[in-house]
Amino acid sequence: MKVFYLTKHCLLVLLTLAVFAANAQTSSLTGKVLDETGLPLPGASIQIKSLNKSTTTPATGIFQLGGLKNGVVIVTVTYIGYETLNQQVTISGNTNVDFNLKPDAQNLSEVVVIGYGTSEKKNLTGSITTVSAKDFQKGAITTPEQLIQGKVSGVNITSNGGAPGAGSVIRIRGGASLNASNDPLIVIDGVPLSGNTIGNAPSPLALINPNEIESFTVLKDANATAIYGSRASNGVVLITTKKGSAGTPVINFSTNNSYATIAKKVGVLSADQIRTVVNDNPDVKYDDNPDHTFKALLGNSNTDWQDEIYNNSFTTDNNLSLSGAFHGVPYRVSGGYLDQKGLLITDRLKRATGGFGISPKLFGDHLKIDLNLKGSLTEAHFANQDAIQNAIQFDPTQSVYAENKYGNYFEWIQGDVPNPNAPRNPVGLIRLKDNNGKTERSFGNAQFDYSFHFLPELHANLNLGYDVSKGYGTVRVPIYAAQSAATQGSFTRSVGTQRNKVSEFYLNYAKYVESIKSKFDVTAGYGYYDNSSTTYNFASYKGTGEVISTPTFPFAVEREKLLSYYGRFVYTLADKYILSATMRADGSSRFAEENRWGYFPSVGFTWRIIGEDFLKDSKVVSDLKLRLSYGETGNKDGIGNYNYLSKYYSNTGQGQYQIGDTLYDYYTPAAYDPDLRWETTTTYNAGLDYGFFDGRIYGGIDVYYKKTKDLLSTVDIPSGTNFNNRLLTNVGNMDVRGAEVNLNFSVIKGENANWDFGVNAAYNKRKVTNLSLNPDPKFIIDAGGITGGTGINLKYNAINQIPGSFYVYKQVYDSNDKPLEGVYADLNGDGIINTGDQYFYKAPDPKFTFGFNTSFNYKKWTLSTVLRANLGNYIYDNVSSNFGVKRNILSPTGLINNATTDIYNTNFTNNQYLSDYYIKNASFLKMDNAGIAFDAGRISKSNNMTLRISANCQNVFVVTKYKGSDPESILGIDYNLYPRPRTYTLGFNVGF
């Protein structure tokens, strides 16, 4: 409530100040910037260069430039993806002019953000994709990465489920590691995010307001990413936030209100079906007592436990911004408030965000300063997600409530305590666990760019940034809750902080020499990065107040420092031939001194074939460009800060020794490798960009090969050579091959109607080529287990296999194509079924990924949709393998459980966890988004207020063969997934 109260009053103050500022000037040039269909273009730049006046448009497309003298001026209007417009305008009093821009479909003159600088799109040598605000996903978007889901070829964004602010897993070209991180480096306005989790927050990116983002630039190949060195093996995502610009103040308010429903529940047996199973086995007993039949355990209710724990939920997301100029200094102030309720009862996220930015220019525009500050406060109540699997398993013949000492929630009792082998009441799990988290986060930077007076081609750039956060959390379970019966309730507390500092300085010299038709662009820089986190340790308590455990140390500090030197050289000849080279040297505290430095070079070449005489005047080919690149990048993320050092762990409560009258805990040494070093990825990339018929058809094709060496892998080592018989060290190699295709075309392009269509496709295959110190083709390493049984591993890494492939038995079927319980193929022919008959069968990685988007506009109406597809990905149905057996229903531990409907397909009595029957084809086609929008335009003749109304549906449908609740999983194991909701959103955007 404090967050809501603070946000409400801050927004009120901001709105009041905005109204006063907006009325401060009267004489002006006003109007709208519209696209070819008459829709407003947010973020368009309007300049009168002769008067040094400029501004940008908000979402309404309306602009105002004040303080103008009467007369004739040239107004320059620019927008990413559209042709620049220079139009003569006669200023006389308050003049109103609308500007209509024409698409520049290929965006060849678009300025693209790259590492430590910018470049025109036509001159890029690396594989880079930019997505601007006009192409973002629409609807209820709570974390930034969701804005570009399905928009970039080779980039897979998989949400971590449907919990409020849950975040996503981002994979660029499949990832390049086995045991280190596969997450890309994310840089916001020049501030690299550490990638560390933030305690008591749903996800780190959930603390960032998506409404503040102007564009994403995704760097995919090594020529584009190598300048980020040791953090770039998995690609780089550059995020640019919205900025202010010179001009009359502009106010924008948007509100999106959403209603979410569960899209699909897990298929389980009904209460009557459970009764049928029990009644068909009337004499089956769960122990030796003749009266202990399962029939006697049946209840009289018909409870749908999934209906009990899920509810339809409401979300509101509101944002207000003010942008303009104060005494010629552009500024932008913004505030936002999100209140999102989850599908699980009691689940909720509240987030208040604020932003401030100014961009002054000093010394005759030689010094440009960009100051950006962002902050957020969140309050979250985390529903107990253990209820999800318990709702699948719990007996539907029982009621939710029963008169007992466990909060009056029905529980299976054994003696006088809850049955330790029984699932807990799903509603009780949620209602009797109070898990709350609060976080505070602020990040920002001050960037100074100075163009030397005596040599304006030379720029000095200083970037000072920070990212700090603090999280608080408490978890309370009352003394009477069955879920904590062993400890008679519990209370735990958590506090953690993160402090990340960035200092970067570089010089850039760019010069065009007309006599030799050559441009030279040289950059050299230095970076210092200091990332630290502190975890505070607290005692845990029973519900009675008795101490359960006391920490040995009050807090723990993790710290990492990175020192970097980097450079880039770009040479352009005749605007047709571009050669670029980069080099970065990184020194990280995560490695011993002799392995501390890594060196990451790259080189790229571009041939703009369209510039050659034989194509220059072509009426068919409007663009043709060949790109070739090579480079090396590193990976240090996901590696512990002190893994190269000898460490000892306290065996608290497990054993002690006595000195005098005092008992001391034992300390055990951990295995370590003092020779740990960088994972290094070498990438080769070839690309072809094309355009036809004046940009009506355009796109690109890329093929690539990546080889990662010195992969971190756990290997067997001789006994006595370390403090364990297995060691994490640099031994692995992996190859990645792939191709990407982008195709965009304008189906209809007219005065009143327009229809654009885009598709992207990618093929990616990863293969492990080495895993051991001494080459051994039979060596395998477990890469992931399952729920059920004891110590069962399903996924393994092995030579010539996709990482995390399933290692299972080959199921044998009867004449009716039904699986035979416990009958597997004898693959090695030795007459015995054992581990020697397991084989590698399928993997979670999709072979092909696709993205589709289309937009149809007629006058003021727009229809749009976004679809995604994965092909060749497989999933292990852990829900059915664990619950879909008769033994689960008639449990020998003295209770009745539910089962998935898959039991009718298998008729299994006992669990067959490693049968390949449970490996399912999870290929899918999803419609992520379908929307309709109406641009009402100016709604009052007396002022410039505009209105835009939109309606969207997200997670519209899924086409798949998989029978589980959702085929999309980054790990390839379906179990305890928080359902992704189907969401309906109504939005309003008002500008004035």
Secondary structure, DSSP 8 states (H G I E B T S, - for coil): -HHHHHHHHHHHHHHHHHHHHHTS---EEEEEEE-TTS-B-TT-EEEEGGGTEEEE--TT-EEEEES--SEEEEEEEE-TTB--EEEEEEE-SSEE--EE--B-TT-TT-EEEETTEEEEGGG--S-EEEEEGGGS--SS--SGGGGGTTTSTTEEEEE--SSTT--EEEEETT-S-SSS----EEEETTEE------TTSS-GGGGS-GGGEEEEEEE-SHHHHGGGGGG-TT-EEEEEE----SSS-EEEEEEEEEEEEES----B--HHHHHHHHHTSTT-BSSS-TT-BGGGG--S----HHHHHB--EEEEEEEEEEEEEETTEEEEEEEEEEEEE-SBTT-EEEEEEEEEEE--EETTTTEEEEEEEEEEEEEEE---THHHHHHHHB-TTS-SB-SSSSTTB---EETTEE-TTS---HHHHHHT-EEEEEEEEEEEEEEEEEE-SS-TTEEEEEEEEEEEEEEEEEEEE-TT-GGGGGGTSEEEEEEEEEEEEEEEEEEEEEEEEGGGTEEEEEEEEEEEEEEEEEEE---EE-TTS-EEE--SSSEEEEEEEEEEEEEEEEEEETTTEEEEEEEEEEEETTS-GGG-EEEEEEEEEEEEGGGSHHHHT-SSEEEEEEEEEEEEEEE-TTS-TTTTS--EEE-TTT-EEEETTEEEE-EEE----TT---EEEEEEEEEEEEEETTTTEEEEEEEEEEEEEEEEEEEE--TTSSSSSEEEEEEEEEEEEEEEEEEEEEEEE-SSEEEEEEEEEEEEEEEEEE-SSS--TT-EEEEEE-SSSSS-EEEEEETTS-TTEEEEB-EEE-TTS-EEEEEE--TT-SS--SGGG-EE---SS-SEEEEEEEEEEETTEEEEEEEEEEES-EEEEHHHHHHSSHHHHEETTTEEB--BTTHHHH--SS--TTBGGGEEE--EEEEEEEEEEEEEEE--TTS--EEEEEEEEEEEEEEES--SS----SSSEESS----EEEEEEEEEEE-
